[in-house]
Amino acid sequence: MSVKKIMLVCAAGMSTSLLVSKMQQAAKDQGIEAEIFATAVADADNQLETQKPDVLMLGPQVSYMLNEFKDKVDIPVEVINMQDYGMMNGTKVLTTALKLING
């Protein structure tokens, strides 16, 4: 099974970094090979180009950009569930991301 690349985008890239570590821990616990990283909106296009993620997850604070991203990438794009984000529920966000990748 290939490594799943999950990209999280938030306003500044800071608040999502805690969620990234929780998701990495959840992936490790489940034996899932995943590369999970967060970036700021300002750097998102650059990261999409260089990292080629399998799925793009947007923080609730940048949910207004959903259609803009959907128009420019051919990978699944979804806004992270507000409650999961607030609770920093890495397991749930990881599960959602994997479901999107696997269609």
FENBELZI-V821194 format. One record per pair of residues at least 12 apart in sequence whose ideal C-beta (glycine too) atoms are under 10 Angstrom apart, sorted by the first residue. I is the first residue (numbers start at 1). GAP is how many residues later the second one is. D is the distance in Angstrom with one decimal. If there is no record, write none. Layout:
I_GAP_D / I_GAP_D
This chain:
1_30_9.9 / 1_31_8.4 / 1_32_6.6 / 2_31_7.6 / 2_52_8.7 / 3_24_9.9 / 3_29_9.2 / 3_30_4.6 / 3_31_6.5 / 3_32_5.5 / 3_51_8.9 / 4_23_8.2 / 4_28_7.1 / 4_29_6.9 / 4_30_4.5 / 4_31_7.2 / 4_32_8.4 / 4_49_8.8 / 4_50_5.4 / 4_51_7.6 / 4_90_9.2 / 4_93_7.5 / 4_94_6.5 / 4_97_5.6 / 4_98_9.0 / 5_29_7.5 / 5_30_4.8 / 5_31_8.0 / 5_32_8.1 / 5_46_6.4 / 5_47_6.8 / 5_48_4.2 / 5_49_4.9 / 5_50_7.6 / 5_51_9.8 / 5_70_9.2 / 5_92_9.8 / 5_96_8.8 / 6_14_8.6 / 6_17_7.1 / 6_18_9.6 / 6_21_8.8 / 6_28_5.9 / 6_29_7.1 / 6_30_4.5 / 6_31_7.7 / 6_32_9.6 / 6_47_6.3 / 6_48_6.9 / 6_49_5.5 / 6_50_8.3 / 6_51_6.6 / 6_87_8.7 / 6_88_7.5 / 6_90_9.8 / 6_91_4.7 / 6_92_8.2 / 6_94_9.1 / 6_95_7.9 / 7_13_9.8 / 7_28_9.1 / 7_29_8.0 / 7_30_6.1 / 7_31_7.7 / 7_32_6.6 / 7_37_7.9 / 7_40_6.3 / 7_41_7.2 / 7_44_6.4 / 7_45_9.3 / 7_46_3.8 / 7_47_8.5 / 7_48_7.2 / 7_49_5.2 / 7_50_7.0 / 7_51_9.6 / 7_66_9.8 / 7_68_8.8 / 7_70_9.7 / 7_90_9.3 / 8_12_6.2 / 8_15_8.1 / 8_28_7.2 / 8_29_7.1 / 8_30_4.3 / 8_31_7.4 / 8_36_9.9 / 8_45_9.3 / 8_47_9.6 / 8_48_8.1 / 8_49_4.9 / 8_50_7.8 / 8_51_6.7 / 8_72_7.3 / 8_77_9.6 / 8_85_8.2 / 8_89_8.8 / 9_29_7.4 / 9_30_5.8 / 9_31_7.5 / 9_32_5.9 / 9_33_9.8 / 9_34_8.9 / 9_35_4.9 / 9_38_8.2 / 9_39_9.2 / 9_44_10.0 / 9_47_6.6 / 9_48_7.3 / 9_49_5.2 / 9_50_6.5 / 9_52_9.9 / 9_53_6.1 / 9_56_7.8 / 9_60_7.7 / 9_68_9.3 / 9_70_10.0 / 9_71_9.6 / 10_28_6.5 / 10_29_8.1 / 10_30_6.9 / 10_31_7.3 / 10_34_9.7 / 10_47_9.5 / 10_48_7.6 / 10_49_3.4 / 10_50_8.6 / 10_51_6.2 / 10_52_6.1 / 10_70_8.8 / 10_75_9.0 / 11_29_6.9 / 11_30_6.2 / 11_31_9.2 / 11_48_6.9 / 11_50_5.0 / 11_51_5.8 / 12_26_9.7 / 12_27_9.7 / 12_28_5.1 / 12_29_8.1 / 12_30_8.5 / 12_47_9.6 / 12_49_9.2 / 12_50_9.9 / 13_24_9.4 / 13_25_5.3 / 13_26_5.3 / 13_27_3.7 / 13_28_8.3 / 13_29_8.5 / 13_30_7.3 / 13_31_9.3 / 13_34_9.7 / 13_46_9.3 / 14_24_8.3 / 14_26_8.1 / 15_23_8.5 / 15_44_6.7 / 15_45_9.8 / 15_46_7.8 / 15_70_8.5 / 15_73_9.2 / 16_20_9.8 / 16_21_9.2 / 16_22_3.8 / 16_23_8.3 / 16_24_9.0 / 16_41_8.7 / 16_42_9.6 / 16_43_5.6 / 16_45_9.6 / 16_46_9.9 / 16_64_8.5 / 16_69_8.5 / 16_72_9.6 / 16_77_9.8 / 17_20_9.0 / 17_21_5.3 / 17_22_10.0 / 18_20_9.2 / 18_70_5.7 / 18_72_8.8 / 19_17_8.8 / 19_19_7.3 / 19_38_9.1 / 19_40_8.2 / 19_61_7.7 / 19_65_8.7 / 19_66_6.8 / 19_68_9.8 / 19_69_5.4 / 19_70_8.4 / 19_71_6.1 / 19_74_6.4 / 19_75_9.6 / 20_16_5.2 / 20_17_6.3 / 20_18_4.9 / 20_70_8.0 / 20_73_9.5 / 21_15_8.6 / 21_17_9.6 / 21_67_9.2 / 21_69_7.5 / 22_14_9.5 / 22_65_9.6 / 22_66_5.4 / 22_67_7.3 / 22_68_2.8 / 22_69_7.6 / 22_70_9.8 / 22_71_7.9 / 22_72_8.5 / 23_13_4.9 / 23_14_9.9 / 23_15_9.6 / 23_34_9.3 / 23_65_9.4 / 23_66_9.2 / 23_67_4.0 / 23_68_7.8 / 23_69_9.4 / 23_70_5.8 / 23_71_4.6 / 23_72_9.7 / 23_74_7.7 / 24_12_5.4 / 24_13_9.4 / 24_66_7.5 / 24_70_8.7 / 25_65_6.3 / 25_66_8.6 / 25_69_9.4 / 26_63_8.8 / 26_64_4.5 / 26_65_4.2 / 26_66_8.6 / 26_67_8.3 / 26_68_4.8 / 26_69_8.2 / 27_63_8.4 / 27_64_9.1 / 27_67_5.9 / 27_70_9.6 / 27_71_8.9 / 29_61_9.6 / 29_62_8.1 / 29_65_9.8 / 30_61_8.2 / 30_64_7.9 / 30_65_9.1 / 30_68_9.3 / 32_62_7.5 / 32_63_9.9 / 32_66_7.2 / 34_20_9.1 / 34_60_7.2 / 34_63_8.1 / 34_64_7.9 / 34_67_9.4 / 35_16_8.2 / 35_18_8.2 / 35_19_9.2 / 36_17_9.2 / 36_21_9.3 / 36_54_8.8 / 36_57_9.2 / 36_58_7.7 / 36_61_8.1 / 37_14_7.1 / 37_16_8.1 / 38_19_9.2 / 38_21_8.4 / 39_12_8.5 / 39_14_9.7 / 39_17_9.9 / 40_22_9.4 / 41_17_8.8 / 41_18_9.0 / 41_20_9.3 / 41_21_5.6 / 41_24_6.8 / 41_27_9.9 / 41_28_9.7 / 44_12_8.1 / 44_14_9.2 / 44_18_8.9 / 44_21_8.5 / 44_24_9.8 / 44_25_7.6 / 44_28_9.7 / 44_29_9.7 / 45_24_9.5 / 45_27_7.8 / 45_28_9.5 / 48_21_8.5 / 48_24_8.0 / 48_25_6.1 / 48_27_8.5 / 52_21_10.0 / 52_23_8.6 / 53_20_8.8 / 53_22_6.5 / 53_23_9.8 / 53_44_9.6 / 53_48_9.4 / 54_21_6.1 / 54_22_7.9 / 54_43_8.3 / 54_44_9.2 / 54_46_8.4 / 54_47_4.7 / 54_48_9.5 / 55_18_9.8 / 55_20_5.8 / 55_21_4.9 / 55_22_7.7 / 55_23_7.5 / 55_41_8.9 / 55_42_5.0 / 55_43_8.2 / 55_44_9.3 / 55_45_4.8 / 55_46_5.0 / 55_47_9.7 / 56_13_6.0 / 56_14_9.0 / 56_17_6.3 / 56_19_6.0 / 56_20_7.2 / 56_21_4.6 / 56_22_7.6 / 56_41_9.2 / 56_44_8.9 / 57_19_8.9 / 57_20_7.9 / 57_21_5.9 / 57_22_7.6 / 57_23_5.2 / 57_24_9.8 / 57_28_9.4 / 57_36_6.7 / 57_37_9.7 / 57_39_7.5 / 57_40_5.8 / 57_43_8.2 / 58_19_7.0 / 58_20_7.1 / 58_21_4.8 / 58_22_6.6 / 58_27_9.9 / 59_20_7.8 / 59_21_5.9 / 59_23_9.6 / 59_26_6.4 / 60_19_6.3 / 60_20_6.2 / 60_21_8.1 / 60_22_4.8 / 60_23_9.5 / 60_24_9.5 / 60_25_5.3 / 60_26_8.1 / 61_18_9.8 / 61_19_9.9 / 61_21_9.8 / 61_24_8.8 / 62_17_8.2 / 62_18_9.8 / 63_15_9.7 / 63_16_4.3 / 63_17_8.6 / 63_19_8.6 / 64_15_9.4 / 65_12_9.2 / 65_14_9.1 / 66_12_7.9 / 66_13_5.7 / 75_25_8.5 / 75_26_8.3 / 76_20_9.8 / 76_21_8.4 / 76_23_8.9 / 76_24_3.8 / 76_25_6.7 / 76_26_9.6 / 76_27_8.0 / 77_23_8.4 / 78_15_9.8 / 78_18_6.8 / 78_19_7.9 / 78_21_9.4 / 78_22_5.8 / 80_12_9.2 / 80_13_5.6 / 80_16_7.6 / 80_17_8.9 / 81_12_7.3 / 81_15_7.0 / 84_12_7.6
